Amino acid sequence: MGLMLCHLAISMTDVWTAGKLGAETQAAVGVVTHIFALLMLLTSLAASGCMATISQSLGAGLPLRAKRYAGLIVMLSAGMGTFVAAFALLFEPFLFRAMGISAEVRPALSVFFTAYCCQLPFYYVLIMLNSVFRAHKKVLFPLLTLLLMTLANLFGDLGFGLGAFGLPSFGAAGIAWTTFACSLLGLASNAALARGYGLLERKTFAPWRWNRRAMPYLFKVGAPAAAGHIVTHLGSLTTLAIIGLLPDSTSALAGMSVGGRVHAMLMFPLGALNMSMVILSGHLLGGGERNVLYAFGRRSAFRLGLALVPPALLLWLLREPAAAFFSDDPAVLAQASLFLCFACASSPLTGMTGMLNAVFSGAGATALSCRINAVTCWFIGIPLSLLLGLTLNMGTAGVYAAGATGQLGAFLWTLRLFHGKKWLEYGLRKRQTA
């Protein structure tokens, strides 16, 4: 949970400082966050099976295989991250036109986009090293790294973004390039810790013959997981484009950015819980404890749904003062409050769906989550957004209602597949490399 809290603090610091520079900069931060998430997911096509493969290998008593998968994942992450970043920078104008970015938001967005693309290879390797640590149940090292990044990001945003501490103020560029510098700092720290702990050493990087045999299962788990998230984030970008067609789209985008950060304060523990569930799921399945895993997953998802009801209700009641911490623009606050109405209402279902998907991921059944995400996003969420938001003139309320409906469909489908138990057949077997 400490890891997710640090990620949340970094994100909230960027949004808060951007809000001090104006609604345009705050809207740019919200849009670039969605774009960067998509780029991260494109990069993850190469290595998103990290925790499943390593945790299943450790659960099966094969530590050398776990180390070799870690080395393979680091190499794939660095290579794929560089390729995706270069490709994104090349097609920046086309992407902005396709999304319908307004002229008033584009200058700040271009600055953030360039800085975020430059940090992509370093940041993704950093995240993968964090996953390797977690799969080995060593979460203190990445926590220390992210804590250092959080403090450095706060200092840089205030200093180079707003001109505090007597430093020169560079505005949006100061915030954007502070993020890049923090990624370099975090990667250097993680690499030093991984080497000191013995996770990155000569035998970690296996010969090509072993890597060639190991990659199929890594892609079998990782590709569907990444594809499902990519499809969902393309849906998120399409939603942003739909909102961009509405009147006063700048305030709507800024309000959505603020509302998303406020809602993240409620949901950030789920990221830590889901990561833990992926690791435990892999260890239990690798050890042959299928019935234990099924019962544990069902019980955990049910309890999580109940636990989310009180805080979601409290945030719904306090949504306006919570949003006011990030912006003092009345139009932005109104849009943030509207976003939080629907986000808080669907939070328990979102939490339970995420928990069950984490069980699927640890078992290697990412293809099931991919199918659910793709269908509920593009056959429920997006068509309803167009119908309610534009055709029926319900505006942003219609768009947010469509998203909540898609969440409901995803939860019901995920629950049905979980009880079917076919996801238990996707695990890594001992004969698949040694």
C-alpha positions in Angstrom: 0.0 0.0 0.0 2.9 2.3 0.6 4.0 1.9 -3.0 0.6 3.0 -4.3 0.4 5.9 -1.8 3.7 7.2 -3.3 2.4 6.9 -6.8 -0.8 8.7 -5.7 1.2 11.4 -4.0 3.3 12.0 -7.2 0.2 12.2 -9.3 -1.7 14.5 -7.0 1.3 16.8 -6.7 1.4 17.2 -10.4 -2.3 18.0 -10.6 -2.2 20.4 -7.7 0.8 22.4 -9.1 -0.7 22.3 -12.6 -3.9 23.8 -11.1 -1.9 26.7 -9.8 -0.8 27.5 -13.4 -4.4 27.4 -14.8 -7.2 25.2 -16.1 -5.4 24.6 -19.4 -2.3 23.1 -17.7 -4.5 21.0 -15.4 -6.4 19.7 -18.4 -3.1 18.9 -20.2 -2.0 16.9 -17.2 -5.2 14.9 -17.2 -5.0 14.2 -21.0 -1.3 13.2 -20.9 -1.9 10.9 -18.0 -4.3 8.8 -20.2 -1.9 8.9 -23.2 1.1 7.9 -21.1 -1.0 5.0 -19.6 -1.7 3.8 -23.1 2.0 4.0 -24.1 2.9 2.1 -20.9 0.5 -0.6 -21.9 1.9 -0.8 -25.4 5.3 -1.3 -23.8 3.9 -3.9 -21.5 3.1 -6.2 -24.4 6.6 -7.5 -23.9 6.7 -8.1 -20.2 3.4 -7.7 -18.4 3.4 -11.4 -17.4 6.2 -10.5 -15.0 4.6 -11.2 -11.6 2.7 -14.3 -12.8 5.7 -16.0 -14.2 8.1 -15.2 -11.4 5.6 -15.9 -8.6 4.6 -19.2 -10.1 8.2 -20.2 -10.6 9.0 -19.4 -6.9 5.8 -21.3 -5.8 7.0 -24.3 -7.8 10.4 -24.2 -6.1 12.4 -23.1 -9.2 14.3 -19.9 -8.0 16.8 -20.0 -11.0 13.9 -19.9 -13.4 12.4 -17.0 -11.5 15.7 -15.1 -11.8 16.1 -15.8 -15.5 12.6 -14.5 -16.1 13.5 -11.3 -14.3 16.5 -10.8 -16.5 14.4 -11.5 -19.7 11.8 -9.0 -18.5 14.3 -6.2 -17.9 15.8 -6.6 -21.4 12.4 -6.7 -23.1 11.1 -3.7 -21.1 14.1 -1.5 -22.1 13.9 -2.4 -25.7 10.1 -2.1 -26.1 10.0 1.1 -24.1 12.5 2.8 -26.4 10.7 1.7 -29.5 7.2 2.9 -28.3 8.6 6.2 -27.1 10.2 7.0 -30.4 7.1 5.9 -32.3 4.9 8.1 -30.1 7.1 11.2 -30.6 7.0 10.7 -34.3 3.2 10.6 -34.5 2.5 13.4 -31.9 0.7 15.8 -34.3 -1.5 13.0 -35.7 -2.5 11.8 -32.2 -3.5 15.3 -31.0 -5.6 15.9 -34.2 -7.3 12.5 -33.8 -8.2 13.3 -30.1 -9.5 16.7 -31.1 -7.3 18.6 -28.6 -8.2 22.3 -28.4 -5.7 25.0 -29.3 -5.7 26.4 -25.8 -4.6 23.0 -24.3 -2.2 21.9 -27.0 0.9 24.0 -26.0 1.1 22.7 -22.5 0.1 19.2 -23.6 2.9 19.1 -26.1 5.5 19.9 -23.4 4.1 17.2 -21.1 3.9 14.7 -23.9 7.6 15.1 -24.9 8.9 14.8 -21.4 6.7 11.7 -20.7 7.8 10.0 -23.9 11.4 10.6 -23.0 10.9 9.0 -19.6 9.0 6.0 -20.8 11.9 3.5 -21.3 13.4 4.3 -17.9 10.1 4.4 -16.0 8.9 1.1 -17.4 12.1 -0.7 -16.4 11.7 0.9 -13.0 8.1 -0.5 -12.7 9.2 -3.9 -13.8 12.0 -4.0 -11.2 9.3 -3.1 -8.7 7.3 -6.1 -9.8 10.3 -8.3 -9.5 10.8 -7.2 -5.9 7.1 -7.7 -5.1 7.1 -11.2 -6.7 10.0 -12.1 -4.3 7.9 -10.6 -1.5 10.5 -7.8 -0.9 8.5 -4.6 -1.0 10.7 -2.4 1.2 13.2 -1.7 -1.5 10.8 -0.3 -4.1 9.0 1.6 -1.3 12.2 3.4 -0.4 12.8 4.2 -4.1 9.3 5.6 -4.6 9.5 7.6 -1.4 12.7 9.2 -2.7 11.0 9.9 -6.0 7.9 11.4 -4.2 10.1 13.9 -2.2 12.1 14.8 -5.3 9.0 15.3 -7.4 7.5 17.6 -4.7 10.6 19.6 -4.5 10.9 19.9 -8.3 7.3 20.8 -8.9 7.3 23.5 -6.3 10.7 24.8 -7.3 10.9 24.6 -11.0 7.2 24.6 -11.6 6.0 27.4 -9.3 9.4 29.1 -8.5 9.5 28.2 -4.8 12.8 28.0 -2.8 14.3 30.8 -4.9 14.5 28.5 -8.0 13.6 29.7 -11.5 10.0 29.0 -12.5 9.6 27.2 -15.8 5.8 26.6 -15.4 4.5 23.5 -17.2 8.0 22.6 -18.5 9.3 22.5 -14.9 6.6 20.1 -13.8 7.0 17.9 -16.8 10.8 17.5 -16.8 10.8 17.1 -13.0 8.8 13.9 -13.7 11.5 12.8 -16.2 14.3 13.4 -13.7 12.5 11.5 -11.0 12.2 8.5 -13.2 16.0 8.5 -13.8 16.6 8.8 -10.1 14.2 5.9 -9.3 15.6 3.6 -11.9 19.2 4.2 -10.7 18.1 3.4 -7.1 16.2 0.3 -8.1 19.0 -1.1 -10.2 21.5 -0.6 -7.4 19.2 -2.3 -4.9 18.4 -5.2 -7.3 22.1 -5.8 -7.8 22.9 -5.7 -4.1 20.1 -8.1 -3.4 21.3 -10.5 -6.1 18.4 -10.2 -8.5 20.5 -8.6 -11.2 23.7 -10.5 -11.7 25.4 -12.4 -14.5 23.3 -15.6 -14.2 20.1 -13.5 -14.2 20.5 -13.0 -17.9 20.1 -16.4 -19.5 21.5 -17.5 -22.9 19.4 -17.0 -26.0 18.4 -20.7 -26.1 16.7 -20.4 -22.7 15.1 -17.1 -23.5 13.7 -18.4 -26.8 12.0 -21.3 -24.9 10.8 -19.0 -22.0 9.2 -16.2 -24.1 6.1 -18.0 -25.4 4.5 -18.3 -21.9 5.6 -14.8 -21.0 3.8 -13.5 -24.1 0.9 -15.9 -23.6 0.2 -14.2 -20.2 1.4 -10.7 -21.0 0.0 -10.1 -24.4 -3.7 -10.6 -23.5 -3.2 -8.6 -20.3 -1.7 -5.7 -22.1 -4.1 -6.0 -25.0 -7.1 -5.8 -22.7 -5.7 -2.7 -20.9 -4.8 -1.1 -24.3 -8.3 -1.6 -25.6 -9.7 -0.1 -22.4 -7.4 2.9 -22.5 -8.2 3.5 -26.2 -11.7 3.6 -24.9 -10.7 6.2 -22.3 -9.0 8.3 -25.0 -12.1 8.0 -27.1 -14.2 9.1 -24.1 -11.9 12.2 -23.8 -12.5 12.9 -27.5 -16.2 12.7 -26.9 -16.0 15.1 -24.0 -13.9 17.4 -26.2 -16.9 17.7 -28.5 -19.1 19.0 -25.7 -19.4 22.7 -24.9 -16.8 24.1 -22.5 -14.6 21.0 -23.0 -11.6 22.6 -21.3 -13.4 22.8 -17.9 -14.9 19.3 -18.5 -11.4 17.8 -19.1 -9.9 19.6 -16.1 -12.8 18.6 -13.9 -12.4 15.0 -15.0 -8.7 15.2 -14.2 -9.4 16.6 -10.7 -12.2 14.1 -10.1 -10.0 11.2 -11.1 -7.3 12.2 -8.7 -9.8 12.6 -5.8 -11.3 9.2 -6.6 -7.8 7.7 -6.7 -7.5 8.6 -3.0 -10.3 6.1 -2.4 -9.1 3.4 -4.8 -5.3 3.5 -4.3 -5.2 0.7 -1.7 -6.8 -1.6 -4.3 -3.7 -1.4 -6.4 -1.6 -2.8 -3.6 -4.2 -5.4 -2.7 -4.5 -6.5 -6.4 -0.7 -6.8 -6.7 -0.6 -8.9 -3.6 -3.4 -11.0 -5.0 -1.5 -11.6 -8.2 1.6 -12.8 -6.2 -0.4 -15.0 -3.9 -2.5 -16.4 -6.7 0.7 -17.4 -8.6 2.3 -18.9 -5.5 -0.8 -21.0 -4.6 -1.4 -22.2 -8.2 2.3 -23.0 -8.6 2.1 -25.1 -5.4 -1.0 -26.9 -6.7 -3.5 -25.4 -4.2 -6.3 -24.8 -6.6 -9.3 -25.1 -4.3 -7.6 -22.9 -1.7 -7.0 -20.3 -4.4 -10.6 -20.3 -5.5 -12.0 -20.0 -2.0 -9.5 -17.3 -1.1 -10.3 -15.3 -4.2 -14.1 -15.5 -3.7 -13.8 -14.5 -0.1 -11.4 -11.6 -0.7 -13.5 -10.1 -3.5 -16.7 -10.2 -1.4 -15.1 -8.6 1.6 -13.5 -5.9 -0.5 -16.8 -5.0 -2.0 -18.4 -4.6 1.5 -15.4 -2.6 2.8 -15.6 -0.1 -0.1 -19.2 0.9 0.6 -18.6 3.2 3.6 -15.6 5.2 2.2 -17.3 5.5 -1.2 -20.4 7.0 0.5 -18.2 9.3 2.6 -16.3 10.6 -0.4 -19.6 11.1 -2.3 -20.8 13.3 0.6 -17.5 15.3 0.7 -16.8 15.3 -3.1 -17.0 19.1 -3.4 -14.6 20.1 -0.6 -12.2 17.3 -1.7 -12.2 18.6 -5.3 -11.7 22.2 -4.0 -8.2 21.2 -2.8 -7.0 20.9 -6.4 -8.8 23.8 -8.1 -10.7 27.0 -7.3 -12.3 27.3 -10.7 -16.1 27.0 -10.2 -16.7 25.3 -13.6 -13.9 22.8 -13.0 -15.3 22.0 -9.5 -18.8 21.5 -10.9 -17.4 18.9 -13.4 -15.3 17.2 -10.8 -18.3 16.8 -8.5 -20.4 15.3 -11.3 -17.6 12.9 -12.1 -17.3 11.8 -8.5 -21.1 11.1 -8.2 -20.8 8.3 -10.7 -17.3 7.1 -9.8 -18.2 6.7 -6.1 -21.4 4.8 -6.9 -19.6 2.2 -9.0 -16.5 1.9 -6.7 -17.5 -1.3 -4.9 -18.2 -3.1 -8.3 -14.9 -1.7 -9.7 -13.0 -3.0 -6.7 -14.4 -6.5 -6.8 -13.8 -6.7 -10.6 -10.2 -5.7 -10.1 -9.7 -8.2 -7.3 -11.0 -11.1 -9.5 -9.0 -9.9 -12.4 -5.9 -10.0 -10.2 -6.7 -13.7 -9.4 -7.0 -14.4 -13.1 -3.7 -12.6 -13.8 -1.8 -14.6 -11.1 -3.1 -17.8 -12.6 -2.1 -16.7 -16.1 -5.7 -16.4 -17.3 -5.2 -12.8 -18.7 -7.0 -13.7 -21.9 -10.3 -13.8 -20.0 -9.8 -10.2 -18.6 -8.8 -9.0 -22.0 -12.1 -10.3 -23.5 -14.2 -8.7 -20.8 -12.4 -5.3 -21.0 -12.7 -5.1 -24.8 -16.4 -6.0 -25.0 -17.7 -4.0 -22.1 -15.7 -0.9 -23.2 -16.4 -0.8 -26.9 -19.8 -2.5 -27.1 -21.3 -0.9 -23.9 -19.4 2.1 -22.7 -18.4 3.9 -25.9 -21.8 3.5 -27.7 -23.7 4.6 -24.6 -21.4 7.6 -24.3 -22.2 8.7 -27.8 -25.9 8.1 -27.3 -26.3 9.7 -24.0 -23.6 12.4 -24.2 -24.1 13.7 -27.7 -27.3 12.3 -29.3 -29.5 12.8 -26.2 -27.6 16.0 -25.2 -27.0 14.8 -21.6 -23.5 16.1 -21.7 -20.8 14.9 -19.4 -23.4 13.3 -17.1 -24.4 11.0 -19.9 -20.8 10.1 -20.6 -20.1 9.3 -16.9 -23.3 7.2 -16.7 -22.3 5.2 -19.7 -18.9 4.4 -18.0 -20.7 3.3 -14.9 -22.9 1.0 -16.9 -19.8 -0.6 -18.6 -18.4 -1.2 -15.1 -21.5 -3.1 -14.1 -21.4 -5.3 -17.2 -17.7 -6.1 -16.6 -18.4 -7.1 -13.0 -21.2 -9.5 -13.9 -19.3 -11.1 -16.6 -16.1 -11.5 -14.5 -18.1 -13.0 -11.6 -19.6 -15.6 -14.0 -16.2 -16.6 -15.4 -14.7 -16.8 -11.9 -17.3 -19.3 -10.7 -16.8 -21.3 -13.9 -13.2 -22.2 -12.7 -11.7 -22.6 -16.2 -9.2 -19.9 -15.3 -7.4 -22.5 -13.1 -6.2 -24.3 -16.2 -3.9 -21.4 -17.4 -1.0 -22.0 -15.0 2.7 -22.4 -15.9 3.8 -26.0 -15.7 7.2 -27.2 -14.5 8.1 -28.7 -17.9 7.8 -25.2 -19.5 11.6 -24.4 -19.1 13.5 -25.1 -15.9 
